[in-house]
Amino acid sequence: MASSSTSLKALLRNPSAIKARTQAQELHAQLLKATINPSSILPIYANLGFPHDAHQVFSSLPFTSTLSFISIIRASAAHGLFHRAVSLFLKMRASSARTDHNVFPSVLKSCAALRDPKLVGSVHGLVIVLGYVSDLYTGNALMNAYSKLADCSLVRKMFDEMPNRDLVSWNTLIAGNAERGFYEEALGMVRELSVSCLKPDSFTLSSVLPIFAEYVDVSKGMEIHGFAVRHMFDTDVFIGSSLIDMYANCTKVEYSRRVFELLPKPDAISWNSIIAGSVQNGLFDEGLSLFRRMLLAKVKPMPATFSSIMPACSHLTTLHLGKQLHGYVIRGGFDDNVFVASAIVDMYAKCGNIGIARYIFDGIKVLDMVSWTAMIMGYALHGPVEEAFSLFHRMEKENGKPNYVAFIAVLTACSHAGLIDEAWRYFCSMTQDYGIVPCLEHYAAVADLLARAGKLEEAYDFICSMHINPTASVWSTLLGACRVHKNANLAEKVAEKIFALEPKNMESHVLMSNIYSSVGRWNEAANLRIIMKDKGMRKQPACSWIEVKSKVHGFVAHDKSHPYYDQIMETWEVLLEQMEREGYVPNTEDVLHDVDEEQKRDLLCGHSERLAIVFGIISTPPGTTIRVTKNLRVCIDCHITTKFISKIVGREIVVRDLNRFHHFKDGKCSCGDYW
């Protein structure tokens, strides 16, 4: 028995040899047989990830020592059982066990996680009474707790009063300031640390790198990068991921890519950082390519990965790929994650399938603000404005206070439906009922609504009354309406505002040229085109694309290079005959060339969305919904034409243009001819 007891104690001194729960249970049984105190098994169960087993052992102990209390409290805190950890600490205080300084780091971690400042304060008071305030680990834990409670001034006070500090002390103070937006203080602490006997580590650097992304100060970020390289931190995935995020947020994605490619073994966080950075900077194809590489590398995506990659499908309107990603989400068991589910709702809505978007939305168990706004914005883009309003009011009742994004969504719905009175009510409610200060997007939505309703002067005055300086994009909404309503005089005033902000704003130069052409001022239009040429500005070509059999086909206006071009034109001629028999008359209002009427009609025939729609008709089975995306606003005649085609071929045709979705069915459009 003595030999057996000796071997058991030897095994307890080397608990890393125990790899499985069954081994721990066997050891536990042997301890009981050998009448050895089973409290020794507590940390083994905890390290294996079985805190409940550890708690059962603790509850069965005839005598609870200081060490057993420390073990079970540490195990509970390490596995997120914070209420249990605090409860056990109170039980320890009520027992005869001595309160050792080693228990406080776990207790303070639990108090901070529970966001209970009174509890943290009480424990702090006890630390002082027991004379442990000078203990380094307890001091660091107190600093971390107050940092989590956003009390940076108290964190600094404690730091200054610490008799001894280690790198954890410095990192806690630096990270706390950085997380709370006190960037100068955080950077100042890094400078102090650099001249001390300690040197920054990977955690220090990863704490300060987001600061430069916030400042969009890539040069200072590169200095930290240089420090990381000199101290051989650059291959650390923790630092690498932070560098990738920093460069991407500073729009230097090429630098992000270089950092990523130098990582010896990127982890899921690194992959997610480079995918998110690519998508956020408009490199959607690259983001999708990186996601495929991630899967080939056998790295399991995180929920955040899907939240990052879904917008790529939304912008490229690749519904087939979006469905594939959705399938992967389901197989991976991520569909219960609210952030992933919200991204899927947004993807389906922006890929043109609002019905599936609503189905996914209705299946989300706990809706958050992102879920609500994704669905409301989906309705705003597709046209069912009453559904958007209904959902917004339901959100107010169930979810409480709407955020600024929710109001952008509902104001966009008002704008697309031309509902001025409703928009004013929401705009006033936002400020008066919820205390939300309007941002550029709110002003832009209201200005767009007024302008498209023909209230151009009101829109101009509204923009001038903004409490923040309007951007070129806000003025551009009014300029676009001046084009629709052919108000060249106001357009000149608006264009002057835009060109003062962005002298090389190509879209506004084109719009102004088109406005001159629409009112017959051909000389001014020609002069503006000469100015554009002198500035090296080129007009963005109109293009449309459609996904057929998992392949995206692109069409540029009047482009004859597509291999099916002849078949497309043959089918178009047949459709045109049927349309004319049903009363179709070309509307050449948007053809802004100084040519005769027949030439204008010919120019209309080559518009990119028509080519894409007809290609969809000849390439997909009868009855299939046709989904087309266009990079510019749909012209009046193409809108009329698509209504006729939808009735003739008996199909729903969904067109996503620059502003919204148009669902054409049985000769009608979901926008009600208001776009």
C-alpha positions as CSV (number, residue, x, y, z in Angstrom):
1,M,0.0,0.0,0.0
2,A,2.9,2.3,0.8
3,S,4.3,1.7,-2.7
4,S,0.9,2.3,-4.3
5,S,0.5,5.5,-2.3
6,T,3.9,6.7,-3.3
7,S,3.2,6.1,-7.0
8,L,-0.1,8.0,-6.8
9,K,1.5,11.0,-5.2
10,A,4.2,10.9,-7.9
11,L,1.4,11.0,-10.6
12,L,-0.3,13.9,-8.8
13,R,3.0,15.8,-9.0
14,N,2.9,15.3,-12.8
15,P,-0.8,15.8,-13.7
16,S,0.1,16.6,-17.4
17,A,0.5,12.9,-17.9
18,I,-3.3,12.5,-17.5
19,K,-4.9,13.3,-20.8
20,A,-8.5,12.0,-20.6
21,R,-11.5,12.2,-18.3
22,T,-11.5,8.4,-17.8
23,Q,-7.9,8.5,-16.6
24,A,-8.8,11.3,-14.1
25,Q,-11.8,9.2,-12.9
26,E,-9.6,6.1,-12.4
27,L,-7.0,8.2,-10.5
28,H,-9.9,9.6,-8.4
29,A,-11.1,6.1,-7.5
30,Q,-7.6,5.1,-6.6
31,L,-7.1,8.1,-4.3
32,L,-10.3,7.2,-2.4
33,K,-9.1,3.6,-2.0
34,A,-5.8,4.8,-0.8
35,T,-7.4,7.2,1.6
36,I,-5.5,10.1,0.1
37,N,-7.2,13.5,0.2
38,P,-9.1,13.7,-3.2
39,S,-8.8,17.5,-3.3
40,S,-5.6,16.9,-5.4
41,I,-7.8,15.8,-8.3
42,L,-9.6,19.2,-8.5
43,P,-7.0,21.0,-10.7
44,I,-6.7,17.9,-13.0
45,Y,-10.5,17.9,-13.7
46,A,-10.3,21.6,-14.3
47,N,-7.4,21.4,-16.7
48,L,-9.1,18.7,-18.7
49,G,-12.1,21.0,-19.1
50,F,-14.5,19.4,-16.6
51,P,-15.3,22.1,-13.9
52,H,-18.5,20.4,-12.9
53,D,-16.7,17.2,-12.0
54,A,-14.3,19.3,-10.0
55,H,-17.2,20.9,-8.2
56,Q,-18.7,17.5,-7.4
57,V,-15.3,16.5,-5.8
58,F,-15.2,19.7,-3.9
59,S,-18.7,19.3,-2.6
60,S,-17.9,15.8,-1.3
61,L,-14.8,16.9,0.7
62,P,-15.2,16.4,4.4
63,F,-12.8,19.3,5.0
64,T,-12.3,22.2,2.7
65,S,-8.8,23.7,2.9
66,T,-7.5,27.0,1.5
67,L,-5.9,25.1,-1.3
68,S,-9.1,23.3,-2.3
69,F,-11.0,26.6,-2.3
70,I,-8.4,28.2,-4.5
71,S,-8.5,25.2,-6.9
72,I,-12.2,25.2,-7.3
73,I,-12.6,29.0,-7.5
74,R,-9.8,29.1,-10.1
75,A,-11.5,26.3,-12.1
76,S,-14.8,28.0,-12.0
77,A,-13.4,31.4,-13.2
78,A,-11.3,29.8,-15.9
79,H,-14.4,28.1,-17.4
80,G,-16.7,31.2,-17.3
81,L,-18.7,30.1,-14.2
82,F,-18.3,33.5,-12.7
83,H,-21.3,33.5,-10.4
84,R,-20.2,30.2,-9.0
85,A,-16.7,31.5,-8.4
86,V,-18.0,34.5,-6.4
87,S,-20.3,32.3,-4.4
88,L,-17.5,29.9,-3.6
89,F,-15.3,32.8,-2.5
90,L,-18.1,34.0,-0.1
91,K,-18.3,30.5,1.2
92,M,-14.5,30.5,1.7
93,R,-14.8,33.7,3.7
94,A,-17.4,32.2,5.9
95,S,-15.4,29.1,6.6
96,S,-12.3,28.5,8.7
97,A,-10.1,28.4,5.6
98,R,-7.5,31.2,5.4
99,T,-8.1,33.7,2.6
100,D,-4.8,33.4,0.6
101,H,-3.6,36.1,-1.8
102,N,-3.6,33.5,-4.6
103,V,-7.4,33.4,-4.7
104,F,-7.9,37.1,-5.6
105,P,-6.9,37.0,-9.3
106,S,-9.7,34.5,-10.1
107,V,-12.2,36.3,-7.8
108,L,-11.5,39.7,-9.4
109,K,-11.7,38.2,-12.9
110,S,-15.2,36.9,-12.0
111,C,-16.3,40.2,-10.5
112,A,-15.1,42.1,-13.6
113,A,-16.8,39.6,-15.9
114,L,-20.1,40.2,-14.0
115,R,-19.7,43.9,-14.5
116,D,-20.4,44.5,-10.9
117,P,-18.4,47.6,-9.7
118,K,-19.7,47.3,-6.1
119,L,-18.4,43.7,-5.9
120,V,-15.0,44.8,-7.3
121,G,-14.9,47.6,-4.8
122,S,-15.7,45.2,-1.9
123,V,-13.0,42.8,-2.9
124,H,-10.6,45.6,-3.3
125,G,-11.3,46.7,0.2
126,L,-10.7,43.2,1.5
127,V,-7.4,43.1,-0.3
128,I,-6.3,46.3,1.5
129,V,-7.5,45.0,4.9
130,L,-5.6,41.7,4.5
131,G,-2.5,43.5,3.4
132,Y,-2.3,42.0,-0.1
133,V,-2.4,45.2,-2.1
134,S,1.4,45.0,-2.7
135,D,1.1,41.5,-4.2
136,L,2.0,41.8,-7.9
137,Y,-0.6,39.3,-9.2
138,T,-3.4,40.7,-7.1
139,G,-2.5,44.2,-8.1
140,N,-2.6,43.2,-11.8
141,A,-5.9,41.5,-11.3
142,L,-7.3,44.7,-9.6
143,M,-6.1,46.8,-12.5
144,N,-7.6,44.5,-15.0
145,A,-11.0,44.5,-13.2
146,Y,-11.2,48.3,-13.1
147,S,-10.1,48.4,-16.7
148,K,-13.0,46.1,-17.7
149,L,-15.3,48.5,-15.7
150,A,-13.8,51.4,-17.8
151,D,-12.4,53.2,-14.8
152,C,-9.1,54.2,-16.5
153,S,-8.2,56.9,-13.9
154,L,-8.3,54.3,-11.1
155,V,-6.3,51.9,-13.2
156,R,-3.6,54.5,-13.6
157,K,-3.7,55.4,-9.9
158,M,-3.2,51.8,-8.9
159,F,-0.4,51.4,-11.5
160,D,1.4,54.4,-10.1
161,E,1.1,53.1,-6.6
162,M,2.4,49.6,-7.3
163,P,5.7,48.9,-5.6
164,N,6.6,46.3,-8.4
165,R,5.3,46.1,-11.9
166,D,5.8,43.5,-14.6
167,L,4.8,43.5,-18.3
168,V,1.3,42.4,-17.5
169,S,0.9,45.7,-15.4
170,W,2.0,47.8,-18.4
171,N,-0.1,45.9,-20.9
172,T,-3.2,46.2,-18.8
173,L,-2.9,49.9,-18.6
174,I,-2.0,50.3,-22.3
175,A,-4.8,48.1,-23.5
176,G,-7.4,49.7,-21.2
177,N,-6.6,53.2,-22.5
178,A,-6.6,52.0,-26.1
179,E,-9.9,50.2,-25.7
180,R,-11.5,53.3,-24.2
181,G,-10.3,55.6,-27.0
182,F,-7.6,57.3,-24.9
183,Y,-5.1,56.9,-27.7
184,E,-2.5,59.5,-26.7
185,E,-2.4,58.1,-23.2
186,A,-1.9,54.6,-24.5
187,L,0.9,55.7,-26.9
188,G,2.5,57.7,-24.1
189,M,2.6,54.5,-22.0
190,V,4.2,52.6,-24.8
191,R,7.0,55.2,-25.0
192,E,7.5,55.0,-21.2
193,L,7.6,51.2,-21.4
194,S,10.2,51.3,-24.3
195,V,12.7,53.2,-22.1
196,S,12.1,51.1,-19.0
197,C,14.0,47.8,-18.2
198,L,11.0,45.9,-19.8
199,K,10.3,45.7,-23.5
200,P,6.9,45.5,-25.3
201,D,5.7,42.1,-26.2
202,S,3.2,40.9,-28.8
203,F,0.3,41.7,-26.6
204,T,1.5,45.3,-26.2
205,L,1.9,45.8,-29.9
206,S,-1.5,44.2,-30.7
207,S,-3.1,46.6,-28.2
208,V,-1.7,49.8,-29.9
209,L,-2.0,48.8,-33.6
210,P,-5.8,49.5,-33.7
211,I,-5.0,53.1,-32.6
212,F,-3.3,53.8,-35.9
213,A,-6.2,52.3,-37.8
214,E,-8.5,54.6,-35.9
215,Y,-6.3,57.6,-36.7
216,V,-5.7,56.2,-40.2
217,D,-2.1,56.9,-39.5
218,V,-0.3,54.2,-41.5
219,S,3.1,55.7,-41.0
220,K,3.0,55.3,-37.2
221,G,1.6,51.8,-37.7
222,M,4.5,51.0,-39.9
223,E,6.9,52.1,-37.1
224,I,5.3,49.5,-34.8
225,H,5.5,47.0,-37.7
226,G,9.3,47.8,-37.9
227,F,9.7,47.3,-34.2
228,A,7.9,43.9,-34.5
229,V,10.2,42.8,-37.3
230,R,13.3,43.9,-35.4
231,H,12.2,41.9,-32.3
232,M,11.0,38.9,-34.4
233,F,7.3,39.4,-33.6
234,D,6.3,39.7,-37.2
235,T,5.7,35.9,-37.6
236,D,3.5,35.8,-34.5
237,V,-0.1,35.2,-35.6
238,F,-1.4,37.5,-32.9
239,I,0.7,40.4,-34.1
240,G,0.2,39.4,-37.7
241,S,-3.6,39.6,-37.4
242,S,-3.4,43.0,-35.7
243,L,-1.1,44.3,-38.5
244,I,-3.5,42.9,-41.2
245,D,-6.4,44.7,-39.5
246,M,-4.4,47.9,-39.1
247,Y,-3.3,48.1,-42.7
248,A,-6.7,47.1,-44.0
249,N,-8.4,49.8,-42.0
250,C,-5.9,52.3,-43.4
251,T,-6.9,51.1,-46.9
252,K,-3.5,49.5,-47.5
253,V,-4.8,46.1,-48.3
254,E,-1.7,45.2,-50.3
255,Y,0.4,45.6,-47.1
256,S,-2.1,43.4,-45.3
257,R,-1.7,40.8,-47.9
258,R,2.2,40.9,-47.6
259,V,1.9,40.5,-43.8
260,F,-0.5,37.6,-44.2
261,E,1.7,35.7,-46.8
262,L,4.7,35.9,-44.4
263,L,2.9,34.2,-41.6
264,P,4.3,30.7,-41.3
265,K,1.0,29.1,-40.3
266,P,-2.0,31.5,-40.3
267,D,-4.7,30.6,-37.8
268,A,-8.5,31.2,-38.2
269,I,-8.2,34.8,-36.8
270,S,-5.5,35.6,-39.4
271,W,-7.5,34.2,-42.2
272,N,-10.6,36.1,-41.0
273,S,-8.6,39.4,-40.8
274,I,-7.3,39.2,-44.4
275,I,-10.8,38.1,-45.7
276,A,-12.6,40.9,-43.8
277,G,-9.9,43.5,-44.9
278,S,-10.3,42.5,-48.5
279,V,-14.1,42.7,-48.5
280,Q,-14.2,46.0,-46.5
281,N,-12.0,47.6,-49.2
282,G,-14.1,46.4,-52.1
283,L,-11.9,43.5,-53.2
284,F,-14.8,41.1,-53.2
285,D,-13.4,38.5,-55.6
286,E,-10.1,38.4,-53.7
287,G,-12.1,37.9,-50.4
288,L,-13.9,34.9,-51.9
289,S,-10.6,33.5,-53.3
290,L,-9.0,33.8,-49.9
291,F,-12.0,32.0,-48.3
292,R,-11.5,29.1,-50.7
293,R,-7.8,29.0,-49.8
294,M,-8.8,28.9,-46.1
295,L,-10.9,25.8,-46.7
296,L,-8.2,24.1,-48.7
297,A,-5.7,24.8,-45.9
298,K,-8.1,22.9,-43.6
299,V,-8.6,25.9,-41.3
300,K,-12.1,25.8,-39.9
301,P,-13.9,29.2,-40.4
302,M,-15.2,31.1,-37.4
303,P,-18.7,32.6,-37.2
304,A,-17.0,36.0,-37.9
305,T,-15.5,34.6,-41.1
306,F,-19.0,34.1,-42.5
307,S,-20.1,37.6,-41.3
308,S,-17.1,38.9,-43.3
309,I,-17.5,37.0,-46.5
310,M,-21.3,37.2,-47.0
311,P,-21.1,40.9,-48.0
312,A,-18.9,39.8,-51.0
313,C,-21.8,37.7,-52.3
314,S,-24.1,40.7,-51.6
315,H,-22.1,43.1,-53.7
316,L,-21.4,40.7,-56.5
317,T,-25.0,39.4,-56.4
318,T,-23.8,35.8,-56.7
319,L,-26.8,34.1,-55.3
320,H,-25.5,30.6,-56.2
321,L,-22.3,31.2,-54.2
322,G,-24.3,32.7,-51.4
323,K,-26.4,29.6,-51.2
324,Q,-23.2,27.5,-51.1
325,L,-21.9,29.5,-48.1
326,H,-25.3,29.2,-46.4
327,G,-25.0,25.4,-46.8
328,Y,-21.6,25.5,-45.2
329,V,-22.9,27.5,-42.3
330,I,-25.6,24.9,-41.7
331,R,-23.2,22.0,-41.9
332,G,-20.8,23.8,-39.6
333,G,-23.5,24.4,-37.0
334,F,-23.1,28.2,-37.2
335,D,-26.7,29.0,-38.3
336,D,-27.7,29.7,-34.7
337,N,-25.2,32.5,-34.4
338,V,-27.1,35.8,-34.6
339,F,-24.3,37.6,-36.4
340,V,-24.0,34.9,-39.1
341,A,-27.8,34.7,-39.5
342,S,-28.0,38.5,-39.9
343,A,-25.3,38.4,-42.6
344,I,-27.3,35.6,-44.4
345,V,-30.4,37.8,-44.2
346,D,-28.5,40.7,-45.7
347,M,-27.0,38.5,-48.4
348,Y,-30.3,37.0,-49.6
349,A,-31.9,40.5,-49.6
350,K,-29.1,42.1,-51.6
351,C,-28.9,39.1,-54.0
352,G,-32.6,39.7,-54.8
353,N,-34.4,37.0,-52.9
354,I,-36.3,38.9,-50.2
355,G,-38.6,35.9,-49.5
356,I,-35.8,33.7,-48.3
357,A,-34.3,36.6,-46.4
358,R,-37.5,36.9,-44.4
359,Y,-37.6,33.1,-43.9
360,I,-34.1,33.2,-42.4
361,F,-35.0,36.3,-40.3
362,D,-38.1,34.6,-38.9
363,G,-36.0,31.6,-37.8
364,I,-33.5,33.7,-35.7
365,K,-34.3,32.9,-32.1
366,V,-32.9,36.0,-30.5
367,L,-33.0,39.0,-32.8
368,D,-30.5,41.8,-32.3
369,M,-30.3,45.3,-33.8
370,V,-28.2,44.0,-36.8
371,S,-30.9,41.4,-37.6
372,W,-33.7,43.9,-37.5
373,T,-31.9,46.6,-39.6
374,A,-30.8,44.0,-42.2
375,M,-34.4,42.9,-42.8
376,I,-35.8,46.5,-42.7
377,M,-33.2,47.7,-45.2
378,G,-34.0,44.6,-47.3
379,Y,-37.6,45.7,-47.6
380,A,-36.5,49.3,-48.2
381,L,-34.4,48.2,-51.2
382,H,-37.1,45.9,-52.6
383,G,-40.2,48.1,-52.3
384,P,-42.6,46.7,-49.7
385,V,-42.6,49.8,-47.6
386,E,-45.4,48.7,-45.4
387,E,-43.5,45.6,-44.4
388,A,-40.5,47.9,-43.5
389,F,-42.7,50.1,-41.3
390,S,-44.4,47.2,-39.6
391,L,-41.0,45.6,-38.8
392,F,-39.6,48.9,-37.5
393,H,-42.6,49.3,-35.1
394,R,-42.3,45.7,-34.0
395,M,-38.6,46.2,-33.3
396,E,-39.5,49.3,-31.2
397,K,-41.8,47.1,-29.0
398,E,-39.6,44.0,-28.8
399,N,-36.1,45.3,-28.9
400,G,-36.4,48.8,-27.4
401,K,-34.4,51.7,-28.7
402,P,-33.6,51.7,-32.4
403,N,-30.1,52.7,-33.4
404,Y,-29.0,55.2,-36.1
405,V,-28.7,52.4,-38.7
406,A,-32.4,51.4,-38.1
407,F,-33.4,55.0,-38.9
408,I,-31.3,55.0,-42.1
409,A,-33.2,51.9,-43.2
410,V,-36.7,53.3,-42.5
411,L,-35.8,56.7,-44.0
412,T,-34.5,54.9,-47.1
413,A,-37.9,53.0,-47.3
414,C,-39.7,56.4,-47.2
415,S,-37.4,57.8,-49.9
416,H,-38.0,54.9,-52.3
417,A,-41.7,55.2,-51.8
418,G,-41.9,59.0,-51.9
419,L,-43.5,59.3,-48.5
420,I,-42.5,62.8,-47.3
421,D,-44.7,63.1,-44.3
422,E,-43.7,59.7,-42.9
423,A,-40.0,60.5,-43.4
424,W,-40.4,63.7,-41.4
425,R,-42.1,61.9,-38.6
426,Y,-39.3,59.3,-38.4
427,F,-36.6,62.0,-38.7
428,C,-38.1,64.0,-35.9
429,S,-38.7,60.9,-33.7
430,M,-35.1,60.0,-34.1
431,T,-33.9,63.2,-32.5
432,Q,-36.8,64.0,-30.1
433,D,-37.7,60.5,-28.9
434,Y,-34.4,58.7,-29.0
435,G,-31.8,61.5,-28.8
436,I,-30.0,60.3,-32.0
437,V,-28.0,63.0,-33.7
438,P,-28.6,62.8,-37.5
439,C,-25.6,61.7,-39.5
440,L,-24.8,62.2,-43.2
441,E,-26.8,59.1,-44.2
442,H,-30.0,60.4,-42.5
443,Y,-29.7,63.8,-44.2
444,A,-28.9,62.1,-47.6
445,A,-32.1,60.0,-47.3
446,V,-34.3,63.0,-46.6
447,A,-32.6,65.1,-49.2
448,D,-33.0,62.4,-51.8
449,L,-36.7,62.0,-50.9
450,L,-37.4,65.7,-51.3
451,A,-35.4,66.0,-54.5
452,R,-37.0,63.0,-56.2
453,A,-40.4,64.3,-55.3
454,G,-39.6,67.4,-57.3
455,K,-39.1,69.6,-54.2
456,L,-35.7,70.7,-55.4
457,E,-35.5,74.1,-53.7
458,E,-36.6,72.5,-50.4
459,A,-34.0,69.8,-50.8
460,Y,-31.3,72.5,-51.4
461,D,-32.4,74.5,-48.3
462,F,-32.5,71.3,-46.3
463,I,-28.9,70.4,-47.2
464,C,-27.7,73.9,-46.5
465,S,-29.3,73.7,-43.0
466,M,-27.4,70.5,-42.0
467,H,-25.5,70.8,-38.7
468,I,-22.5,69.0,-40.4
469,N,-20.8,69.9,-43.6
470,P,-22.5,68.1,-46.5
471,T,-20.3,65.8,-48.6
472,A,-20.2,65.6,-52.3
473,S,-22.3,62.4,-52.2
474,V,-25.1,64.3,-50.4
475,W,-25.1,67.1,-53.0
476,S,-25.0,64.4,-55.7
477,T,-28.5,63.1,-54.7
478,L,-29.8,66.6,-55.5
479,L,-27.9,66.8,-58.7
480,G,-29.4,63.5,-59.9
481,A,-32.9,64.9,-59.2
482,C,-32.1,68.0,-61.2
483,R,-31.3,65.8,-64.1
484,V,-34.7,64.0,-63.7
485,H,-36.6,67.3,-63.4
486,K,-34.4,69.1,-66.0
487,N,-33.6,72.0,-63.7
488,A,-30.3,73.2,-65.1
489,N,-30.0,76.4,-63.2
490,L,-30.2,74.8,-59.8
491,A,-28.0,72.0,-61.1
492,E,-25.2,74.5,-61.8
493,K,-25.3,75.8,-58.2
494,V,-25.2,72.2,-56.9
495,A,-22.4,71.2,-59.2
496,E,-20.4,74.1,-58.1
497,K,-20.7,72.8,-54.5
498,I,-19.6,69.3,-55.6
499,F,-16.6,70.4,-57.7
500,A,-15.4,72.6,-54.8
501,L,-15.2,69.5,-52.7
502,E,-14.1,67.0,-55.3
503,P,-12.8,68.7,-58.5
504,K,-12.4,65.3,-60.3
505,N,-15.8,63.9,-59.3
506,M,-16.5,62.0,-62.6
507,E,-20.1,61.1,-61.9
508,S,-21.1,64.7,-61.3
509,H,-19.3,65.9,-64.4
510,V,-21.3,63.3,-66.4
511,L,-24.5,64.2,-64.7
512,M,-24.0,67.9,-65.4
513,S,-23.2,67.2,-69.1
514,N,-26.4,65.1,-69.3
515,I,-28.4,67.9,-67.7
516,Y,-27.2,70.3,-70.3
517,S,-28.0,67.8,-73.1
518,S,-31.5,67.2,-71.7
519,V,-32.4,70.9,-72.0
520,G,-30.7,71.3,-75.4
521,R,-27.7,73.2,-74.2
522,W,-25.4,71.2,-76.5
523,N,-22.5,73.6,-76.4
524,E,-22.2,73.6,-72.6
525,A,-22.4,69.8,-72.7
526,A,-19.6,69.6,-75.2
527,N,-17.5,72.0,-73.2
528,L,-17.9,70.0,-70.1
529,R,-16.8,66.8,-71.9
530,I,-13.7,68.6,-73.1
531,I,-12.9,69.7,-69.5
532,M,-13.4,66.0,-68.4
533,K,-11.0,64.9,-71.1
534,D,-8.4,67.5,-70.1
535,K,-8.6,66.3,-66.5
536,G,-8.1,62.7,-67.6
537,M,-11.6,61.7,-66.5
538,R,-13.4,58.8,-68.2
539,K,-17.1,58.1,-68.1
540,Q,-18.0,54.9,-66.2
541,P,-19.5,52.5,-68.8
542,A,-22.9,51.1,-68.1
543,C,-22.7,47.4,-67.5
544,S,-24.9,44.6,-66.3
545,W,-24.3,41.0,-65.2
546,I,-26.3,37.9,-64.7
547,E,-25.4,34.6,-63.1
548,V,-26.3,31.5,-65.2
549,K,-25.2,28.0,-64.2
550,S,-22.8,29.3,-61.6
551,K,-21.1,31.5,-64.1
552,V,-21.4,35.3,-64.1
553,H,-21.8,36.9,-67.5
554,G,-21.1,40.6,-68.0
555,F,-22.6,42.9,-70.6
556,V,-21.4,46.4,-71.5
557,A,-23.7,48.8,-73.4
558,H,-23.5,48.2,-77.2
559,D,-20.9,45.5,-76.7
560,K,-21.1,42.8,-79.4
561,S,-18.3,40.6,-78.0
562,H,-20.5,38.1,-76.1
563,P,-20.5,34.7,-77.8
564,Y,-24.3,34.6,-77.7
565,Y,-24.7,38.1,-79.1
566,D,-26.3,37.0,-82.4
567,Q,-28.9,34.8,-80.6
568,I,-29.5,37.6,-78.1
569,M,-30.3,40.1,-80.9
570,E,-32.5,37.6,-82.8
571,T,-34.6,37.0,-79.6
572,W,-34.7,40.7,-79.0
573,E,-36.2,41.4,-82.4
574,V,-38.9,38.8,-81.8
575,L,-39.7,40.3,-78.4
576,L,-39.7,43.8,-79.9
577,E,-42.3,42.8,-82.4
578,Q,-44.5,41.4,-79.6
579,M,-44.0,44.5,-77.5
580,E,-45.0,46.8,-80.3
581,R,-48.2,44.8,-80.9
582,E,-49.0,45.3,-77.2
583,G,-48.5,49.1,-77.5
584,Y,-44.9,49.7,-76.7
585,V,-43.5,53.1,-77.9
586,P,-39.8,53.8,-77.2
587,N,-39.1,56.6,-74.7
588,T,-36.0,58.3,-75.9
589,E,-35.9,60.9,-73.1
590,D,-32.8,59.5,-71.6
591,V,-30.8,59.3,-74.9
592,L,-28.8,62.5,-74.6
593,H,-27.1,62.6,-78.0
594,D,-27.8,65.2,-80.6
595,V,-29.1,62.7,-83.2
596,D,-32.4,61.9,-84.9
597,E,-35.1,59.9,-83.3
598,E,-34.4,56.7,-85.2
599,Q,-30.8,56.7,-84.1
600,K,-31.9,57.2,-80.5
601,R,-34.1,54.1,-80.7
602,D,-31.2,52.1,-82.0
603,L,-29.0,53.3,-79.1
604,L,-31.7,52.1,-76.6
605,C,-31.5,48.6,-78.0
606,G,-27.9,48.1,-76.9
607,H,-28.4,49.0,-73.2
608,S,-26.6,46.5,-71.1
609,E,-29.5,45.3,-68.9
610,R,-31.5,44.4,-72.1
611,L,-28.7,42.2,-73.3
612,A,-28.4,40.5,-69.9
613,I,-32.2,40.0,-69.6
614,V,-32.5,38.5,-73.1
615,F,-29.5,36.3,-72.5
616,G,-31.2,35.1,-69.3
617,I,-34.3,34.2,-71.3
618,I,-32.5,32.1,-73.8
619,S,-30.2,30.5,-71.2
620,T,-32.6,29.4,-68.5
621,P,-35.7,27.1,-68.4
622,P,-39.1,28.7,-68.8
623,G,-40.5,30.1,-65.6
624,T,-37.1,30.7,-64.0
625,T,-36.7,34.0,-62.2
626,I,-34.1,36.2,-64.1
627,R,-31.8,38.2,-61.8
628,V,-29.8,41.1,-63.3
629,T,-27.5,43.6,-61.6
630,K,-26.7,47.0,-63.2
631,N,-24.0,49.5,-62.0
632,L,-26.1,52.6,-62.9
633,R,-29.7,53.7,-62.6
634,V,-32.2,51.9,-65.0
635,C,-33.3,54.3,-67.7
636,I,-37.0,55.1,-68.3
637,D,-37.2,53.1,-71.6
638,C,-35.5,50.0,-70.1
639,H,-37.9,50.1,-67.2
640,I,-40.9,50.2,-69.6
641,T,-39.3,47.5,-71.8
642,T,-38.7,45.1,-68.9
643,K,-42.3,45.4,-67.8
644,F,-43.4,44.4,-71.3
645,I,-40.9,41.5,-71.4
646,S,-42.0,40.1,-68.0
647,K,-45.6,39.9,-69.2
648,I,-44.7,38.4,-72.6
649,V,-42.4,35.6,-71.3
650,G,-44.4,35.0,-68.1
651,R,-41.4,35.4,-65.8
652,E,-40.4,37.5,-62.9
653,I,-37.4,39.6,-63.7
654,V,-35.5,41.1,-60.8
655,V,-33.2,44.0,-61.6
656,R,-30.9,45.6,-59.1
657,D,-29.7,49.0,-60.2
658,L,-27.6,51.6,-58.4
659,N,-30.4,52.6,-56.0
660,R,-32.8,49.7,-55.5
661,F,-34.4,46.5,-56.6
662,H,-37.1,46.3,-59.3
663,H,-39.3,43.2,-59.3
664,F,-41.0,43.0,-62.8
665,K,-43.9,40.6,-63.0
666,D,-47.0,40.4,-65.3
667,G,-46.2,43.8,-66.8
668,K,-45.8,45.7,-63.5
669,C,-42.9,46.8,-61.3
670,S,-42.6,46.7,-57.5
671,C,-41.3,50.3,-57.5
672,G,-44.7,51.6,-58.8
673,D,-42.7,53.5,-61.5
674,Y,-41.2,55.6,-58.8
675,W,-37.4,55.4,-58.8
